[in-house]
Amino acid sequence: MAILSKSNIRLLIKQELPLIEGFIDLEQQLQPNGIDLTLREIAMLQTPGKITTENHKRILSGLTPLTFDGMGFIWFTIGQELFSTFDRPDGYLN
């Protein structure tokens, strides 16, 4: 396994088929050995999926979108547990 440096990642982004695209602020997101990603959407699995070697037997999981409330939090339950996360003002998810 290879670890990419900041300069390697920057070069790979400039290729014809970029390693990463659609970033918001490359200078803030690019880290010494990685990149901070931004989520476009978040969903919770509702049904199991199936991975097989034959495409016609594959099953995609059913999803329920999770949305941010007016305060920037996402609330969801797993079993009896209530969880939350929040969208930070700088655009990164905690």
C-alpha atoms as one frame of an Amber mdcrd trajectory, in Angstrom:
protein
   0.000   0.000   0.000   1.341   3.403  -0.981   0.704   6.648   0.826   0.265
   9.659  -1.429   1.905  12.923  -0.475   0.266  16.309  -0.866   2.315  16.971
  -4.020   1.426  13.516  -5.468  -2.272  14.140  -4.874  -2.029  17.577  -6.493
  -0.417  16.013  -9.614  -3.016  13.238  -9.773  -5.822  15.821  -9.622  -4.391
  17.551 -12.720  -4.496  14.368 -14.863  -6.959  13.844 -17.739  -8.831  11.422
 -15.447  -8.425  13.220 -12.099  -8.027  11.303  -8.865 -10.557  13.654  -7.199
 -12.899  16.283  -8.631 -15.665  18.548  -7.397 -13.752  19.792  -4.374 -14.807
  23.088  -2.790 -11.457  24.576  -1.750  -8.453  22.465  -2.721  -5.994  24.460
  -0.603  -8.043  23.909   2.564  -9.016  20.308   1.801  -5.576  19.062   0.704
  -3.641  17.634   3.672  -0.024  16.368   3.995  -1.037  12.766   3.152  -4.690
  12.957   2.148  -7.663  15.141   1.378 -10.676  16.203   3.444 -13.817  15.292
   1.527 -17.199  17.024   1.474 -20.410  14.997   1.521 -23.098  15.805  -1.040
 -25.741  13.721   0.700 -26.126  11.208   3.514 -28.459   8.215   3.615 -29.286
   5.364   5.977 -29.532   1.783   4.714 -33.072   0.418   4.957 -32.701  -2.957
   3.233 -29.750  -5.261   2.656 -27.960  -5.265  -0.669 -26.236  -8.144  -2.403
 -22.854  -8.268  -4.150 -22.351 -11.096  -6.635 -20.140 -11.869  -9.607 -23.122
 -11.605 -11.968 -24.651  -8.141 -12.460 -28.208  -9.411 -12.865 -28.071 -10.955
  -9.358 -26.855  -7.792  -7.611 -29.299  -5.984  -5.341 -28.940  -2.352  -4.317
 -29.777  -1.455  -0.732 -32.854   0.646  -0.132 -31.914   4.065   1.246 -33.612
   6.759   3.293 -32.040  10.212   2.937 -30.900  11.940   6.119 -31.316  15.716
   6.046 -29.891  18.518   8.124 -32.373  20.331  10.377 -32.506  24.139  10.668
 -29.612  24.096  13.143 -27.363  22.000  10.879 -27.815  18.716  12.794 -28.772
  15.296  11.447 -30.791  13.188  13.874 -31.240   9.433  13.426 -31.823   6.326
  15.489 -30.198   2.924  15.412 -32.260   0.547  17.514 -33.101   2.457  20.695
 -30.111   4.840  20.416 -30.537   8.437  19.192 -27.568   9.929  17.372 -26.805
  13.313  15.876 -24.106  14.918  13.810 -23.822  18.452  12.579 -22.727  20.433
   9.552 -19.972  22.812  10.609 -20.053  26.405   9.315 -16.834  25.773   7.357
 -18.599  23.104   5.275 -16.947  20.058   6.815 -18.945  17.330   8.554 -18.129
  16.391  12.160
